[in-house]
Amino acid sequence: MPADTVTHTEVIDGPVTALERAYAFEQVRDLCRTAPRAIRRARTRLEAPTEACAPWPAAAEGALMLDGGLILASGVTAATVREAIDLVMARFRHRLHRLEETSRDQPIGSFPANAA
């Protein structure tokens, strides 16, 4: 599936810059383009707390719905929003690679899209 036909939703919490949003969007688009299985939907959430004393400075989480209804999800905290984006994308690449290697229909920790 071409990356242009993937439905991508972004949720932004806190003072995330436009540059960080654009970077996250490009990273998701690249992931969709190079994934071994078609990605139907992608959802990302970027968070940069407004409080200076927050327990973490930045967070990124995401969910991918793959062809066949499998869902992969991941979330991280990091020192910066850009670092959080890089870490969550690395986790997705690793999980997609493992899925391709093992030829499993359902990787450990993922649920079918129709799970209640």
BADOTI-459094 format. One line per field, with one value per residue: residue number from 0; residue in three letters; x, y, z of N, C-alpha, C, O in turn. Coordinates in nm, 3 decimals, decimal comma, padded with zeros to 5 digits. Example, Ala and Ser with C-alpha at 12.3 -4.5 7.8 and 13.67 -1.06 7.14 Angstrom:
resi <- c(0:1)
resn <- c(ALA:SER)
neast <- c(01,319:01,285)
nnorth <- c(-00,569:-00,225)
nup <- c(00,780:00,708)
caeast <- c(01,230:01,367)
canorth <- c(-00,450:-00,106)
caup <- c(00,780:00,714)
ceast <- c(01,320:01,290)
cnorth <- c(-00,330:00,003)
cup <- c(00,780:00,787)
oeast <- c(01,424:01,341)
onorth <- c(-00,332:00,114)
oup <- c(00,846:00,804)
***
This chain:
resi <- c(0:1:2:3:4:5:6:7:8:9:10:11:12:13:14:15:16:17:18:19:20:21:22:23:24:25:26:27:28:29:30:31:32:33:34:35:36:37:38:39:40:41:42:43:44:45:46:47:48:49:50:51:52:53:54:55:56:57:58:59:60:61:62:63:64:65:66:67:68:69:70:71:72:73:74:75:76:77:78:79:80:81:82:83:84:85:86:87:88:89:90:91:92:93:94:95:96:97:98:99:100:101:102:103:104:105:106:107:108:109:110:111:112:113:114:115)
resn <- c(MET:PRO:ALA:ASP:THR:VAL:THR:HIS:THR:GLU:VAL:ILE:ASP:GLY:PRO:VAL:THR:ALA:LEU:GLU:ARG:ALA:TYR:ALA:PHE:GLU:GLN:VAL:ARG:ASP:LEU:CYS:ARG:THR:ALA:PRO:ARG:ALA:ILE:ARG:ARG:ALA:ARG:THR:ARG:LEU:GLU:ALA:PRO:THR:GLU:ALA:CYS:ALA:PRO:TRP:PRO:ALA:ALA:ALA:GLU:GLY:ALA:LEU:MET:LEU:ASP:GLY:GLY:LEU:ILE:LEU:ALA:SER:GLY:VAL:THR:ALA:ALA:THR:VAL:ARG:GLU:ALA:ILE:ASP:LEU:VAL:MET:ALA:ARG:PHE:ARG:HIS:ARG:LEU:HIS:ARG:LEU:GLU:GLU:THR:SER:ARG:ASP:GLN:PRO:ILE:GLY:SER:PHE:PRO:ALA:ASN:ALA:ALA)
neast <- c(00,085:00,068:00,236:00,096:-00,171:-00,228:-00,405:-00,335:-00,319:-00,256:-00,191:-00,145:00,003:00,070:00,357:00,461:00,669:00,615:00,808:00,890:00,653:00,631:00,861:00,796:00,576:00,702:00,873:00,689:00,569:00,789:00,831:00,594:00,629:00,846:00,780:00,748:00,497:00,175:00,065:-00,227:-00,345:-00,217:-00,131:-00,015:00,112:00,232:00,398:00,480:00,534:00,408:00,493:00,782:00,890:00,808:00,783:00,900:01,053:00,957:00,737:00,643:00,410:00,261:00,048:00,002:-00,198:-00,192:-00,206:-00,444:-00,538:-00,377:-00,242:00,011:00,166:00,337:00,527:00,721:00,938:01,149:01,439:01,402:01,152:01,212:01,400:01,231:01,055:01,236:01,306:01,058:01,000:01,215:01,153:00,917:01,021:01,186:00,996:00,839:01,030:01,086:00,837:00,832:01,052:00,975:00,741:00,493:00,144:00,037:00,203:00,369:00,214:00,048:-00,283:-00,576:-00,755:-01,026:-01,060:-01,217)
nnorth <- c(-00,118:00,215:00,484:00,722:00,657:00,582:00,627:00,875:00,987:01,251:01,340:01,605:01,718:01,978:02,207:02,135:02,177:02,304:02,210:01,972:01,828:01,802:01,651:01,412:01,330:01,283:01,073:00,871:00,843:00,750:00,507:00,372:00,347:00,173:-00,055:-00,409:-00,518:-00,405:-00,098:00,015:00,211:00,477:00,612:00,875:01,020:01,304:01,449:01,720:01,825:02,116:02,199:02,278:02,109:01,852:01,489:01,373:01,504:01,477:01,285:01,015:00,828:00,559:00,388:00,127:-00,001:-00,290:-00,452:-00,704:-00,670:-00,664:-00,500:-00,287:-00,135:00,126:00,312:00,579:00,765:01,051:01,269:01,478:01,585:01,513:01,305:01,121:01,064:00,940:00,713:00,575:00,517:00,351:00,132:00,046:-00,023:-00,237:-00,421:-00,463:-00,578:-00,815:-00,936:-00,984:-01,158:-01,386:-01,462:-01,466:-01,465:-01,323:-01,119:-01,147:-00,979:-00,822:-00,747:-00,864:-00,646:-00,651:-00,718:-00,726)
nup <- c(00,000:-00,093:00,075:00,070:00,083:00,337:00,636:00,857:01,181:01,400:01,735:01,946:02,237:02,449:02,422:02,142:01,867:01,531:01,356:01,483:01,464:01,184:01,137:01,272:01,116:00,867:00,940:01,001:00,751:00,600:00,733:00,669:00,394:00,374:00,514:00,564:00,547:00,446:00,580:00,714:00,880:01,079:01,391:01,581:01,878:02,027:02,297:02,499:02,801:02,969:03,214:03,394:03,581:03,522:03,525:03,301:03,007:02,743:02,529:02,315:02,137:01,957:01,719:01,492:01,236:01,069:00,746:00,734:00,987:01,217:01,504:01,606:01,879:02,053:02,295:02,431:02,654:02,660:02,648:02,467:02,227:01,963:02,003:02,130:01,919:01,739:01,893:01,926:01,658:01,598:01,758:01,630:01,376:01,449:01,549:01,321:01,157:01,300:01,275:01,001:00,982:01,133:01,014:01,134:01,199:01,401:01,609:01,929:02,192:02,042:01,925:01,755:01,532:01,579:01,842:02,157)
caeast <- c(00,000:00,149:00,232:00,001:-00,307:-00,238:-00,470:-00,244:-00,375:-00,161:-00,244:-00,039:-00,022:00,177:00,427:00,537:00,689:00,574:00,920:00,882:00,536:00,667:00,959:00,721:00,497:00,794:00,920:00,579:00,554:00,899:00,804:00,488:00,686:00,946:00,732:00,733:00,353:00,103:00,009:-00,355:-00,366:-00,110:-00,169:00,096:00,084:00,353:00,368:00,585:00,467:00,433:00,554:00,927:00,927:00,740:00,871:00,971:01,042:00,888:00,687:00,585:00,349:00,198:-00,018:-00,006:-00,286:-00,135:-00,292:-00,482:-00,597:-00,286:-00,210:00,135:00,165:00,459:00,536:00,849:00,968:01,287:01,482:01,345:01,047:01,277:01,455:01,117:01,011:01,335:01,297:00,935:01,014:01,309:01,076:00,828:01,102:01,228:00,880:00,802:01,134:01,060:00,717:00,873:01,143:00,907:00,622:00,379:00,023:00,009:00,319:00,345:00,183:-00,045:-00,416:-00,651:-00,827:-01,163:-01,060:-01,303)
canorth <- c(00,000:00,337:00,563:00,832:00,612:00,548:00,727:00,908:01,080:01,303:01,405:01,688:01,770:02,064:02,293:02,064:02,272:02,262:02,133:01,838:01,763:01,767:01,542:01,290:01,293:01,226:00,944:00,775:00,819:00,663:00,375:00,311:00,318:00,065:-00,167:-00,534:-00,541:-00,280:-00,030:00,078:00,332:00,511:00,715:00,917:01,121:01,370:01,526:01,798:01,890:02,259:02,221:02,259:02,001:01,727:01,373:01,349:01,622:01,453:01,149:00,983:00,696:00,537:00,261:00,096:-00,110:-00,353:-00,531:-00,825:-00,633:-00,662:-00,368:-00,273:-00,011:00,152:00,444:00,606:00,898:01,086:01,404:01,574:01,530:01,448:01,179:01,032:01,021:00,844:00,589:00,502:00,466:00,238:00,018:-00,004:-00,091:-00,364:-00,511:-00,500:-00,669:-00,944:-00,991:-01,034:-01,271:-01,504:-01,489:-01,489:-01,389:-01,235:-01,112:-01,142:-00,846:-00,751:-00,799:-00,841:-00,518:-00,668:-00,765:-00,643)
caup <- c(00,000:-00,094:00,199:00,054:00,109:00,479:00,719:00,967:01,276:01,498:01,854:02,001:02,372:02,498:02,327:02,039:01,758:01,396:01,301:01,542:01,402:01,047:01,147:01,306:00,999:00,768:00,990:00,984:00,607:00,561:00,790:00,587:00,263:00,380:00,595:00,489:00,535:00,426:00,697:00,678:00,960:01,174:01,487:01,665:01,980:02,075:02,417:02,563:02,914:02,986:03,345:03,395:03,674:03,484:03,544:03,176:02,923:02,616:02,509:02,185:02,130:01,828:01,690:01,349:01,198:00,952:00,660:00,806:01,114:01,332:01,557:01,682:01,955:02,129:02,356:02,496:02,705:02,625:02,686:02,371:02,141:01,848:02,050:02,153:01,786:01,689:01,971:01,895:01,522:01,605:01,811:01,524:01,275:01,506:01,555:01,184:01,110:01,366:01,214:00,870:01,004:01,186:00,932:01,221:01,170:01,514:01,696:02,072:02,243:01,953:01,928:01,632:01,532:01,625:01,981:02,242)
ceast <- c(00,089:00,130:00,130:-00,142:-00,328:-00,310:-00,381:-00,308:-00,267:-00,237:-00,128:-00,082:00,097:00,248:00,520:00,547:00,639:00,683:00,919:00,763:00,567:00,766:00,889:00,641:00,585:00,846:00,813:00,561:00,665:00,879:00,699:00,540:00,774:00,900:00,714:00,587:00,284:00,048:-00,115:-00,377:-00,248:-00,162:-00,047:00,049:00,217:00,315:00,494:00,518:00,505:00,502:00,703:00,969:00,855:00,836:00,945:00,952:00,963:00,842:00,634:00,525:00,282:00,132:-00,026:-00,105:-00,234:-00,242:-00,322:-00,535:-00,506:-00,256:-00,080:00,127:00,295:00,454:00,668:00,847:01,115:01,315:01,423:01,237:01,109:01,336:01,343:01,064:01,106:01,325:01,172:00,940:01,109:01,238:00,984:00,907:01,145:01,113:00,835:00,903:01,115:00,939:00,750:00,960:01,069:00,786:00,501:00,261:-00,008:00,129:00,279:00,318:00,091:-00,180:-00,484:-00,731:-00,968:-01,172:-01,144:-01,227)
cnorth <- c(00,123:00,418:00,676:00,789:00,567:00,661:00,751:01,016:01,122:01,367:01,478:01,740:01,856:02,140:02,216:02,159:02,215:02,178:01,989:01,760:01,717:01,650:01,410:01,240:01,226:01,089:00,837:00,743:00,728:00,521:00,302:00,269:00,194:-00,057:-00,292:-00,574:-00,406:-00,227:00,045:00,211:00,351:00,623:00,748:01,022:01,174:01,456:01,593:01,873:02,037:02,289:02,190:02,141:01,870:01,609:01,331:01,471:01,600:01,308:01,136:00,844:00,682:00,401:00,247:-00,017:-00,164:-00,423:-00,663:-00,797:-00,637:-00,520:-00,377:-00,138:00,003:00,292:00,458:00,744:00,924:01,230:01,511:01,506:01,456:01,313:01,077:00,979:00,915:00,710:00,509:00,446:00,346:00,114:-00,039:-00,077:-00,229:-00,465:-00,555:-00,598:-00,808:-01,012:-01,052:-01,159:-01,399:-01,546:-01,525:-01,410:-01,290:-01,232:-01,107:-00,998:-00,767:-00,821:-00,777:-00,711:-00,532:-00,720:-00,670:-00,600)
cup <- c(00,000:00,032:00,190:00,084:00,253:00,551:00,840:01,052:01,374:01,613:01,918:02,137:02,413:02,386:02,231:01,919:01,625:01,330:01,354:01,486:01,261:01,045:01,178:01,187:00,893:00,811:00,973:00,836:00,556:00,611:00,707:00,451:00,265:00,458:00,508:00,468:00,520:00,559:00,652:00,749:01,054:01,263:01,570:01,764:02,030:02,194:02,470:02,677:02,928:03,118:03,339:03,483:03,643:03,498:03,416:03,087:02,794:02,608:02,368:02,195:01,995:01,820:01,539:01,329:01,066:00,869:00,731:00,945:01,235:01,374:01,636:01,753:02,034:02,186:02,430:02,559:02,677:02,667:02,595:02,289:02,023:01,887:02,074:02,020:01,732:01,762:01,937:01,753:01,518:01,659:01,706:01,416:01,323:01,507:01,416:01,126:01,171:01,307:01,079:00,884:01,043:01,104:01,018:01,172:01,281:01,607:01,843:02,113:02,153:01,955:01,794:01,643:01,587:01,768:02,066:02,366)
oeast <- c(00,178:00,021:00,080:-00,228:-00,436:-00,279:-00,355:-00,345:-00,193:-00,335:-00,023:-00,189:00,211:00,205:00,642:00,447:00,622:00,652:00,944:00,773:00,534:00,756:00,919:00,639:00,547:00,861:00,843:00,539:00,639:00,905:00,714:00,499:00,777:00,975:00,671:00,557:00,329:-00,008:-00,108:-00,420:-00,188:-00,228:00,018:-00,042:00,305:00,214:00,599:00,451:00,618:00,564:00,745:01,074:00,844:00,957:01,045:00,847:00,907:00,900:00,586:00,584:00,250:00,156:-00,056:-00,097:-00,231:-00,353:-00,230:-00,574:-00,553:-00,245:-00,065:00,087:00,354:00,386:00,720:00,767:01,195:01,227:01,396:01,231:01,064:01,324:01,358:01,030:01,062:01,333:01,179:00,890:01,087:01,260:00,974:00,864:01,141:01,130:00,798:00,866:01,126:00,938:00,701:00,944:01,098:00,734:00,417:00,275:-00,070:00,156:00,167:00,390:00,058:-00,189:-00,451:-00,771:-01,025:-01,279:-01,141:-01,282)
onorth <- c(00,135:00,422:00,721:00,875:00,519:00,779:00,659:01,122:01,037:01,438:01,419:01,798:01,810:02,137:02,230:02,213:02,094:02,085:01,895:01,640:01,605:01,560:01,308:01,120:01,124:00,999:00,724:00,627:00,638:00,425:00,183:00,165:00,118:-00,154:-00,282:-00,656:-00,306:-00,302:00,129:00,309:00,255:00,716:00,658:01,101:01,097:01,526:01,531:01,973:02,077:02,394:02,087:02,082:01,785:01,627:01,259:01,534:01,696:01,220:01,232:00,754:00,781:00,312:00,343:-00,119:-00,094:-00,448:-00,727:-00,890:-00,615:-00,430:-00,463:-00,039:-00,097:00,380:00,361:00,830:00,831:01,302:01,623:01,383:01,347:01,216:00,959:00,861:00,811:00,605:00,387:00,336:00,251:00,003:-00,161:-00,183:-00,326:-00,581:-00,670:-00,690:-00,908:-01,134:-01,160:-01,255:-01,506:-01,656:-01,605:-01,303:-01,186:-01,330:-01,067:-00,907:-00,653:-00,941:-00,681:-00,672:-00,434:-00,763:-00,549:-00,528)
oup <- c(00,085:00,089:00,293:00,108:00,287:00,529:00,917:01,003:01,426:01,592:01,942:02,152:02,411:02,270:02,237:01,874:01,609:01,255:01,279:01,463:01,223:00,961:01,116:01,160:00,837:00,729:00,935:00,801:00,476:00,539:00,677:00,398:00,168:00,469:00,393:00,381:00,575:00,639:00,562:00,690:01,102:01,218:01,624:01,736:02,070:02,192:02,484:02,654:02,902:03,133:03,286:03,460:03,732:03,483:03,425:03,091:02,740:02,672:02,308:02,255:01,929:01,902:01,468:01,398:00,965:00,916:00,784:01,015:01,347:01,290:01,722:01,693:02,075:02,133:02,485:02,523:02,672:02,715:02,640:02,283:01,988:01,812:02,042:02,009:01,683:01,698:01,922:01,729:01,443:01,610:01,692:01,370:01,248:01,469:01,396:01,053:01,100:01,290:01,046:00,809:00,991:01,123:00,977:01,113:01,258:01,677:01,877:02,074:02,186:01,983:01,724:01,753:01,636:01,811:02,048:02,450)
***
